[in-house]
Amino acid sequence: MSEPCLDGSENVVRSGPGTRPDGGLAAVADRLVRLAERWFPDAYVFVLLAVLAVAGATMLHGGAPLATSQAFGDGFWTLIPFTMQMALVAIGGYVVATSPPAGRVLKRLAAIPATGRSAIVMVGLLSIALSLVNWGLSLIFSGLFVREIARRDDIRMDYRAAGAAAYLGLGCGFTLGITSSAAQLQANVESIPPALLPITGVIDFSQTILTWQNGVIILLVTALSAAICYASAPRDGAARTARDLGIPLDDRPVARTAPTRPGDVLEHSPVLSILVVLLALGWFWQTFSSGNPLVQMSGLNTYNFVFLMLGILLHWRPRNLIDAFGAAMPSAAGVLLQFPFYAGIAQMLTRVPNAEGLTLSDTIAHGFVSASVNTTVFSFLVGLYSAVLGFFIPSAGGKWVIEAPYVMSAANEIGAHLGWTVMIYNIAETLPNLINPFWMLPLLGILGLKSKDLIGYTSLQFLIHLPVVLVLAAVLMGTFEFRPPVVP
């Protein structure tokens, strides 16, 4: 029996160890893998379906077809600055994760786990921890970590389950940390769309990711994820290693040629890198000495500048940085392609009125208010809705621009804390990433696997996490008091 590789060749699936079925959650995950293999399309298909669904709903709501088309086109490019910022988040994480110092750290970490199952748990914990700092770093570093562990001959680690664990940072972690797109957008007046600013005002990190309530969610999500990783991982007898799957692990380093021209000498010398980083030190001092460093990092430009400078330093020579940056570009391809469509969706929702002067966004907001008897019920409904919509629009930042106008309008009307409403969105919307392969693509490229190999395990995480976090997030809303929007 064989299965195709990413390059079109075939992987031979060996008989013997790694092919026997396991019981418990591992058996459930295996069944889910088979289901995913048959039914899951590409993420780009989802955004096209979303565009057509919102356009149809807008016209059924009473919007004129020409006005709907005009709104779609007018809104298409309104998120270009934010799109570029989010693309650089992915690239910056990749550049740092693939630096030589990071490689040395990987080798030391990979020697720690004593068993295959403990290795999978460690991968999951590392993925979530790194995602709180940078989701791109989490995705790439965790994938490389899996490959490094897989090279060991003294333990049997299921390569597919480990790959799924490496994805947990994108599935249930990153929107709780400083790379939260929604929290980043709301913390900066320059990032907030003009139509949204009067509804939400500026909401800084102290009301979102830096609250103690978010700390509770982080601890719960991390502990629950680790427990599921351990319980669902196949035991040694049923584990399918990278070698069982025919995945090559012999990475070939890029050949370095000796400089032959003056330009080559500059490319291979660390002098320019050092001078540029030294030049940036004054800016770092001025920026981070003026307040809480985490709050200062809430600016996406600041955040990306820090990671780019760190990448320059870690790669040391300009040529190394150039190569790493080029290799990172595929990780940003989905963002560059799909974010403009999200902007067009947001414009159709908020700019096409019906005969009564109400946009589709207005009507959905009124629906939330009428269905919510209190802020707790409102919070649960927002979380559930965000999770459902997140399956079709796998982008925290793009989807927030779509949801925010009516969700935050409803929050103002019912008296729900605006910052925690953002966090409820964050807590719930990232979970569908566990069953939508959009953000898996860079990880799959590193691992040499397909989405069907991981989704069985990640969808199990989704099914267990969803009811737990929705209920807890709704209950925690009761610990906040409403604050009206603060518009500078």
C-alpha positions in Angstrom: 0.0 0.0 0.0 1.3 3.5 -0.8 0.2 7.1 -0.4 1.3 10.2 -2.4 3.9 12.7 -1.1 3.8 16.4 -1.5 6.1 16.1 -4.5 3.9 13.5 -6.3 6.0 10.5 -5.3 4.8 7.7 -3.2 5.4 6.9 0.4 5.5 3.2 1.2 3.5 2.4 4.3 5.1 -0.5 5.9 3.4 -3.4 7.6 4.4 -4.4 11.1 5.0 -1.8 13.8 3.0 1.4 13.4 0.1 -0.2 11.4 -1.9 -1.8 14.2 -5.0 0.1 15.4 -4.9 1.6 18.9 -7.8 2.1 21.3 -9.4 5.0 23.1 -8.9 8.5 21.8 -6.3 7.3 19.4 -8.8 5.2 17.6 -11.3 8.1 17.5 -8.5 10.3 16.0 -7.8 7.6 13.4 -11.4 7.6 12.2 -11.4 11.3 12.0 -8.3 11.2 9.8 -10.1 9.0 7.3 -13.1 11.3 7.2 -10.9 14.4 6.7 -9.0 12.7 3.8 -12.3 12.4 1.9 -14.1 15.7 2.5 -11.8 18.7 3.3 -11.1 21.2 0.4 -8.5 24.0 0.2 -8.9 27.0 2.5 -9.2 29.4 -0.5 -12.4 27.6 -1.4 -13.9 28.7 1.9 -13.2 32.4 1.4 -14.8 32.3 -2.1 -17.9 30.6 -0.6 -17.9 33.3 2.2 -17.8 36.1 -0.4 -20.7 34.6 -2.3 -22.7 33.8 0.8 -22.4 37.4 2.2 -23.2 38.9 -1.2 -26.3 36.8 -1.5 -27.3 37.5 2.1 -26.8 41.3 1.6 -29.1 41.3 -1.5 -31.7 39.1 0.3 -31.6 41.6 3.1 -32.7 44.3 0.6 -29.4 45.6 -0.6 -29.2 46.6 -4.3 -27.1 44.2 -6.4 -25.1 47.1 -7.9 -24.4 48.6 -4.4 -23.3 45.2 -3.2 -20.9 44.8 -6.1 -19.6 48.3 -5.5 -19.0 47.7 -1.8 -17.1 44.5 -2.6 -14.8 46.3 -5.0 -14.4 49.4 -2.8 -13.5 47.4 0.3 -11.1 45.0 -1.4 -8.0 47.0 -0.8 -8.8 48.7 2.5 -6.8 46.2 4.6 -3.6 46.4 2.6 -1.5 47.9 5.5 -2.9 45.3 7.9 -2.4 42.5 5.3 1.3 43.5 4.9 1.7 43.6 8.7 0.3 40.1 9.2 2.4 38.7 6.4 5.5 40.0 8.1 4.4 38.4 11.3 4.5 35.0 9.5 7.8 35.8 7.8 9.5 37.2 10.9 8.6 34.0 12.8 10.0 31.8 10.1 13.2 33.8 9.8 13.9 33.6 13.6 12.9 29.9 13.8 15.3 28.8 11.0 18.3 30.7 12.3 21.5 28.7 13.3 21.1 29.5 17.0 17.5 28.2 16.9 18.8 25.0 15.3 21.2 24.4 18.2 18.4 24.9 20.7 16.3 22.4 18.7 18.9 19.7 19.1 19.1 20.2 22.8 15.4 20.2 23.3 14.9 17.1 21.1 17.1 15.1 23.4 14.8 15.6 26.5 11.7 13.4 25.9 12.1 9.8 27.2 9.1 8.3 25.2 7.2 9.0 22.1 4.1 10.1 23.9 6.0 12.4 26.2 7.7 13.9 23.1 4.2 14.7 21.6 3.1 16.4 24.8 6.3 18.4 24.8 5.8 19.5 21.2 2.2 20.6 22.1 3.3 22.6 25.1 6.1 24.3 23.2 3.8 25.2 20.3 1.3 26.9 22.6 4.0 28.7 24.6 5.7 30.1 21.5 2.4 31.1 19.9 1.8 33.5 22.8 4.8 35.4 21.4 4.6 34.8 17.7 2.4 32.4 15.8 4.8 32.2 12.9 7.7 31.3 15.2 5.4 28.7 16.9 4.4 27.1 13.6 7.9 26.8 12.0 9.9 26.1 15.2 7.5 23.4 16.3 7.6 21.7 12.9 11.4 21.7 12.9 11.3 20.4 16.5 9.1 17.4 15.4 11.6 16.6 12.6 14.5 16.8 15.1 12.8 14.4 17.5 11.9 12.1 14.7 15.6 11.5 13.9 16.1 9.7 17.2 16.2 5.9 17.0 15.7 5.2 20.7 12.0 6.2 20.9 9.0 5.6 18.7 7.0 8.8 18.2 3.9 8.9 16.0 4.9 11.5 13.4 1.3 12.5 12.5 0.3 13.0 16.2 3.5 15.0 16.8 2.7 17.2 13.7 -0.8 17.8 15.1 0.7 18.8 18.4 3.0 21.3 16.6 -0.2 22.9 15.3 -1.8 23.6 18.6 -0.3 27.0 18.9 -2.3 28.0 15.8 -5.4 26.1 17.0 -5.9 27.3 20.5 -3.0 29.5 21.6 -1.9 32.5 19.5 -5.0 34.7 19.8 -4.5 34.7 23.6 -1.0 36.2 23.3 0.6 39.4 21.8 0.1 38.2 18.2 -3.7 38.3 18.6 -4.8 40.1 15.4 -8.0 41.4 16.9 -6.3 42.6 20.1 -3.5 44.2 18.0 -6.0 45.9 15.7 -8.1 47.3 18.5 -5.1 48.6 20.4 -4.0 50.9 17.6 -6.0 53.7 16.4 -4.1 53.6 13.0 -5.2 50.0 12.5 -8.9 50.3 13.3 -11.1 50.8 10.2 -12.7 54.3 10.3 -16.2 52.8 10.3 -15.3 50.7 13.3 -13.6 53.3 15.5 -16.8 55.0 16.8 -18.2 51.6 17.8 -15.3 50.2 19.7 -12.9 53.0 20.4 -9.3 52.0 21.2 -9.0 49.0 23.5 -5.5 48.5 24.8 -3.9 45.2 26.0 -4.7 45.9 29.6 -8.4 45.2 28.8 -7.7 42.1 26.6 -4.7 39.8 26.7 -3.2 41.2 29.9 -6.3 40.5 32.1 -6.1 37.8 34.8 -9.2 36.2 33.2 -7.1 35.6 30.0 -4.4 34.0 32.2 -7.0 31.5 33.5 -8.0 30.6 29.9 -4.4 30.1 28.9 -3.7 27.8 31.8 -6.9 25.7 31.1 -6.3 25.5 27.4 -2.6 24.4 27.8 -3.5 21.8 30.4 -6.4 20.4 28.4 -4.3 20.3 25.2 -1.5 18.4 26.9 -3.9 15.8 28.4 -5.5 15.2 25.0 -2.1 14.9 23.3 -1.1 12.2 25.7 -4.4 10.3 25.7 -4.8 10.3 21.9 -1.2 9.5 20.9 -0.7 6.0 19.6 1.4 3.8 21.9 4.7 2.4 20.6 3.2 -0.6 19.0 0.7 1.4 16.9 2.9 4.5 16.3 3.8 5.4 12.8 7.1 7.1 12.7 8.5 9.3 10.0 10.4 6.3 8.6 7.3 4.2 8.6 5.6 6.8 6.5 8.6 7.1 4.2 9.4 10.7 5.2 13.0 11.6 4.6 14.7 13.4 7.5 18.1 14.0 6.0 18.0 17.8 5.5 20.6 19.0 3.1 22.1 22.3 4.2 22.3 25.0 1.5 25.8 25.0 0.0 27.7 28.2 0.8 30.1 29.5 -1.9 33.1 31.6 -1.1 32.8 35.2 -2.0 34.4 36.1 -5.3 33.3 39.8 -5.8 33.2 42.8 -3.5 29.4 42.5 -3.4 29.8 38.9 -2.4 32.1 39.9 0.4 29.5 42.3 1.8 26.8 39.6 1.6 28.9 37.1 3.6 30.3 39.6 6.2 28.4 40.2 9.5 29.6 43.8 9.6 26.5 45.4 8.0 24.1 43.3 10.1 25.8 44.3 13.3 25.8 48.0 12.3 22.1 48.0 11.4 21.2 46.3 14.7 23.3 48.8 16.6 21.5 51.6 14.8 18.2 50.2 16.0 19.3 50.0 19.6 18.5 53.6 20.3 15.0 53.1 18.9 14.5 50.0 21.1 15.6 52.0 24.2 13.2 54.9 23.5 10.3 52.6 22.7 10.5 50.1 25.5 11.7 52.3 28.3 8.5 54.4 28.0 6.2 51.8 29.4 5.2 48.1 29.8 7.1 46.2 27.0 4.1 44.0 26.3 1.9 47.1 25.8 4.6 48.6 23.5 4.6 45.4 21.4 0.9 45.9 20.8 1.8 48.0 17.8 2.2 45.7 14.8 4.9 47.9 13.3 6.9 47.7 16.5 6.3 44.0 16.8 7.5 43.3 13.2 10.5 45.6 13.6 11.7 43.7 16.7 11.4 40.3 15.0 13.1 41.5 11.8 16.1 43.0 13.8 16.2 39.7 15.8 16.3 37.7 12.5 19.1 39.9 11.1 21.1 39.3 14.3 20.5 35.6 14.5 21.3 35.0 10.9 24.4 37.2 11.3 25.3 37.5 7.6 23.1 39.3 5.0 23.2 36.3 2.6 21.8 34.0 5.3 19.0 36.4 6.0 18.1 36.8 2.3 17.9 33.1 1.9 15.7 32.7 5.0 13.4 35.5 4.0 12.9 34.0 0.5 12.2 30.6 2.0 9.6 32.2 4.4 7.5 33.7 1.6 5.2 30.7 1.1 4.1 31.0 4.7 2.6 34.4 3.9 1.0 33.5 0.6 -2.4 32.7 2.1 -2.5 36.0 4.0 -1.7 38.0 0.8 -4.2 36.2 -1.3 -7.2 36.0 1.1 -7.2 39.1 3.2 -8.4 41.4 0.4 -11.5 39.2 0.1 -12.2 39.6 3.8 -12.0 43.3 3.4 -14.5 43.1 0.6 -16.8 41.0 2.8 -16.6 43.6 5.6 -17.6 46.4 3.3 -20.6 44.5 2.0 -21.7 43.8 5.6 -21.4 47.4 6.7 -22.0 49.6 3.7 -25.0 48.3 1.8 -28.3 49.4 3.4 -31.8 48.1 2.7 -34.9 50.2 2.2 -35.1 50.8 6.0 -31.5 52.1 6.0 -30.2 49.0 7.9 -27.1 47.1 6.8 -26.8 43.4 7.2 -24.3 44.2 10.1 -27.0 46.2 11.8 -29.6 43.4 11.6 -27.2 40.7 12.9 -26.3 43.0 15.8 -29.9 43.4 16.7 -30.3 39.7 16.5 -27.6 39.2 19.1 -29.2 41.7 21.4 -32.7 40.2 21.1 -31.4 36.7 21.7 -29.4 37.7 24.8 -31.1 38.0 28.1 -27.8 39.0 29.8 -24.1 39.5 29.1 -23.4 35.8 29.9 -25.8 34.5 27.3 -24.5 37.2 24.9 -20.9 36.0 25.5 -21.8 32.4 24.8 -23.6 33.2 21.6 -20.7 35.4 20.4 -18.3 32.6 21.1 -20.4 30.0 19.3 -21.0 32.2 16.3 -17.3 33.1 16.0 -16.4 29.5 16.1 -18.8 28.6 13.3 -17.8 31.5 11.1 -14.1 30.7 11.8 -14.4 27.4 10.0 -15.3 29.3 6.8 -13.0 32.3 7.3 -9.7 31.0 8.9 -8.2 34.4 9.6 -8.4 36.0 13.0 -7.7 39.5 11.7 -9.7 39.4 8.5 -12.7 37.8 10.3 -12.6 40.3 13.1 -13.0 43.1 10.6 -16.1 41.3 9.4 -17.6 40.5 12.8 -16.6 43.5 14.9 -19.1 46.1 13.6 -22.2 44.1 14.6 -20.7 42.2 17.6 -19.3 45.3 19.2 -22.5 47.3 18.5 -24.4 44.6 20.3 -21.9 44.6 23.1 -22.4 48.3 23.6 -26.2 48.0 23.6 -26.3 45.1 26.1 -23.6 46.4 28.3 -20.9 43.7 27.8 -17.3 44.6 28.5 -15.7 45.5 25.1 -12.3 44.2 25.9 -13.5 40.8 27.0 -15.9 40.6 24.1 -12.7 40.8 21.9 -11.2 38.0 24.0 -14.3 35.8 23.7 -13.9 36.2 19.9 -10.2 35.3 20.3 -10.9 32.3 22.4 -13.5 30.8 20.1 -12.5 31.9 16.7 -9.1 30.2 16.7 -10.5 26.7 17.5 -11.8 26.1 13.9 -8.2 26.3 12.8 -7.9 22.8 14.2 -10.2 21.5 11.5 -9.5 24.0 8.7 -6.1 23.4 7.0 -5.5 27.0 6.0 -2.7 27.8 8.5 -1.4 24.2 8.4 0.3 24.8 5.0 3.7 26.0 6.2 3.8 23.3 8.8 2.9 20.6 6.3 5.6 21.7 4.0 8.2 21.3 6.7 6.8 17.9 7.8 6.2 16.4 4.4 2.7 15.5 5.3 -0.8 16.3 4.1 -3.6 17.9 6.1 -5.5 14.6 6.3 -2.6 13.2 8.4 -3.1 15.8 11.1 -6.8 16.7 11.1 -7.9 13.5 12.8 -5.9 14.5 15.9 -6.5 18.3 15.7 -10.3 17.8 15.3 -10.4 15.8 18.5 -8.8 18.7 20.2 -11.5 21.0 18.7 -14.4 18.8 19.8 -13.2 18.7 23.4 -12.0 22.3 23.7 -15.0 24.0 22.2 -17.7 23.4 24.9 -15.2 23.9 27.8 -13.9 27.3 26.7 -17.2 28.7 25.5 -18.8 28.1 28.9 -15.8 29.4 30.9 -15.4 32.5 28.7 -19.1 33.3 29.2 -18.9 32.9 32.9 -15.9 35.1 33.2 -17.7 38.0 31.5 -19.6 38.4 34.8 -16.3 39.5 36.4 -16.1 42.7 34.2 -17.9 46.0 34.2 -19.0 47.8 31.1 -16.8 50.7 29.8 -18.1 52.9 26.9 -15.8 53.2 23.9 -12.8 55.5 24.2 -12.3 57.4 20.9 -9.1 59.5 20.8 
